[in-house]
Amino acid sequence: MQAKWFLGRRISLNFLQLFSRAESIPAPPFHEVAPFPRRGCCAAWGRGLRDAAWQNPLQELSANGSTSPLKMDDDDDIPQLSSHTLAALQEFYLEQQQREGMKTSQGFNQYSIGSIEEDWQLSQFWYSDETASCLAKEAVLAAGKGGRIACVSAPSVYQKLKEQDGEDFSVCILEYDRRFSVYGQEFIFYDYNHPLDLPENLLPHSFDVVIADPPYLSEECLQKTAETIKYLTKGKILLCTGAVMEEQAAKHLGVKMCKFIPKHSRNLANEFRCYVNYASGLD
């Protein structure tokens, strides 16, 4: 029996980005699609849609092996998914199962990228291992011996930094997602909507370099995140955001685009770039 796929009349960016890979259609840029609220009834609705509409059909697909298109009822305003899209969804579900199996195996590394799953309703898209390594290396060089590094909404860089045992630096992670509180005192809850609502022990201009990846491609999000960055940094800034944000990044942080192009573990439709305000190794 084929599963039906029920969508709300408002389609999230995350949903479109996944399907754009299979359907070969460009997903809209972040700033053109209103992100889900991070709290409240709408956020709960988004999670409910994801849980009900993703997990059950995917489980059925996994059991039946069906990749045929879904039918649309005459009475319902329900979109039809092609066999390519369903195949992509099945592949995604199997990848999730494999990752969950890795978490229960011996030798599991809590700092490995992907040890905490992406939550697309929070606009989370992890860097590829190569990109995270490159950005972590740059942050260490920028901080210098005994330096302090702040990762603002950039958890995969934080994880890569923590894999570098014995290095002479300290690092903390400012993140909205409380799942990262497993990292103990280095985790600082952070909501970009309240950019200066920070712990008292987080002193101004106390970090040698701040690396940040604002969760949404909007000027409002960038401007508020910039307040946090300027509060924390002694001067050096490493920003990762969309290429479409180049003008706003220069306006709010005085940073310039680098030649290095960051990549994500899952391909995104939007081109991402790095921006710095110092002489870096990313050019």
N, C-alpha and C positions, 0 to 999 in steps of 0.2 A: 504494500500500500504506500502510495506516495505521500510525503509529508507536505502540508500546506505551510506557506511562509507568510505570516501576518506582519505587516509593517504599519507603523503609525503614519499619519499623513505628513509628519515632519521627519525627514530622513537625516540621521546624524552624519557628520563628516566621516567619522570612523567607518561606518557602514559603507559609505560610498568609496572610500579609499581601498577597502578590501576588494570590492567588486570591480574596481577599475583595473586591477591587475588581470582579472579573468576576462572581463568584457572588452578590454582594450579601448576604454573611454577615459578621458582625463577626469580626475576628481576635482571638484572646485577647491580653490585655495582656502586655507583656514579662515581668512578674514572675510570671506564671502558667505560662510555658513555659521550661523549663531551656535556657539558651543553649548553643550548641556550645562546647566548650573551645577556647581560642585556640591550643593546640598539642597535639602528641601524636597517637596513633593515631585518636582520635575525630574530631579536627579534619581529619585527612587523609581519613578516611572521608566526612566531610561534603563536602569539596571534590570527592572522587571521585564522590559521588552527584550533585553539582551538574553536574560536567563531563559525566558519562556520560548523565545523565537529562535534562539541559537542552539541551545543545548539539546532540546528534545529532537528537532529535526536532524541534527548532526548525529545523535545517538542512533536514530532510525537509519540514517544513511550508512553509518558504520556497520550496522547489523545487516542491512539488506544489500549494501553495495550498489545502491541505485544512484546513477548520475544523470537520469533523464530529467527534462525540464519539468517544472511544476506547472500545474494547470491553474487557470484563473476562472473562478466562478463568475457566472453572468451577473449575479447580484452584488458581488463584492468588488471593491476597488483595490484589487490585490495584484501587484506586479508579478510577472512571470520570470523565473530565473532559468538561464540556459544550462545545458549540460556542463559547459566549461566552468560556470560559476559554482555549480554544485560540486564539481570535482575539486575546485579550490577550497571550498568549505570543508569537504571531507578531509583533504590534506591537512588543513589547519587543525581540525579536531584530532587527527592522528598525531600531529606534532605535539599538541597539548598533552595527550596521553603519554607520549614518550618522555616529555619533560617531567611530568609528575612521577614517572617511574624512576627517573634519575634522582629525584629528591629523596627517595626512600633507599637508594643504594648507598653502599659504603663509600666513603671518600667524597661525599657531596660537599662542594665548596659554597658556603653561604654568600660569598662575595662574587661569585661568577655571574656574568650578565645573563639575565633570564631566570636566575634563581627566584626572583620575585616577578611574577607574570606582568606583562603590560596590561593596563586597564584602559581601554580605548575611550571609555566614557570620561576619563580624566585626561584625555589627549596625551597618553603615554606611548612613545615610540622609541624603543631602545636603539642606541647606536650599534653598528657592527663592532665586532671585537677589534678589528684593525683601527677603526676610527676612535673608539674609546681608548685604546692604547696610545695612539698618537696624541690625543688631547691630554691624557694623563701625563705623558712625558713632557709635553709643552708646559703644563701647569707646574710640574716639579722644577723645571728649568727656570721658569718665571719667578717662582717663589724663592729659589735659592736655598742654601744650606740652612736648615732649621726653620724654614719658612712655614707660613700658615696658608692653607688653601680652603676656600669656601666653595662648595658646589651648590648652586641655587637652581633647583628644579632640573638637575643633571645627575640623576642617580647612577647611571651606567658609568659615568666618569669616576664618581666616588668609588664604585665597586672595583673598578680597575686600579685606582690608586691604592685601595686596601690590599690588593693582591701583591703589591710591591713591598714585601716584608723587609725590614732593615733599612729602608730609605729614611733619610734625615729630614722629615717634614711632618706636619700634623694636618689633619683634614676634618671637616665636618660637612654634613649634608642638611640643607634646608629644603624641606619637602612637605607638600600637602598630604600625601598618601601616608597614613599612619602605619601601614605595613612595614615601612622602613624603620620603625621604632625598634625593630629587632637588633639594630646596630647600636643600641644603648645610648650613652651620653653624647655620642657624636651626631645623633639625630636631633634636629630642631624643627618642630612643627612650623610650617610657613604657608601663609595664604597671601598670594600676591595682591588680593583686594585690600589687604591691610599691610602695606609694605614695611612699615616701621614698628609693627607690633611684634617685637623681638624680645628675647630674654634679657634681663638686666646685665647678665654677665657677658653678653655679646656686645663688646665695646665698639664704639665707632672707629673706623679706620684701623682695624686690628688684624686685617688679612693682607698678606703680600700680593695675592692675586685672587680674583673672584671669577669663576667660570659659571656662566648662566645660560640656560636654555628656556626662555619663557614658554609656557605651555600652549599659548595661542598666538596666531599671527594677526594680532590687532594692535593698533597704536596704544590703546588703553592699557592692554596687558604689558606691553613693552615699557611704557612710561612708568607704570607702577613698579615693575620689576627693577627698572633703572634706579628708582629711589632707594631700593634695598641695596643694590650693587654699590652705589655711590656712598652709602652709609658705611658699608663693610670694608671697602677696599682702601688700601694705602695709596693706590694709584692705578695698578695694572688691572685691566679688564679683558676677559676672553668671552665673547658672546657668540652663541650659536643660535641662528634663527633663519627664517626664509630669506631668499634673495630679494623678494619683494619688499623686505623691511629695511633695505640698505639706507634709504634716505632718513627714515625715522631713527635708525640706530645711530647715524651720525648726529642727528639733531639732539637726541636725548643723552647720548653717552660719549660722543666724540670719537667713535671707533671707525676704522676703515676695513673694507673687505679684504680677506686674505685669498691667496691662490688655492689653498687647501680646501677640498670639498668634502665635507663630512657625509658619511653614508649610514643608513639605518639597516637593522637586521631584516626589516621588511621594507620593500621599496615604497617610497612615498611619491605622490604625484607632484608635490611641491619641491622645488629646488632649494636645498639648504646650503648655507654658507657660514663661514667663521669670520668674526670681526675682532680686531684688537686695537688698542691705543698705545702700543709699544712695539719695539723691534722684536719680532717673534721668529720662531723657526717654522712658521706655517706658510711662508712665501717661497 
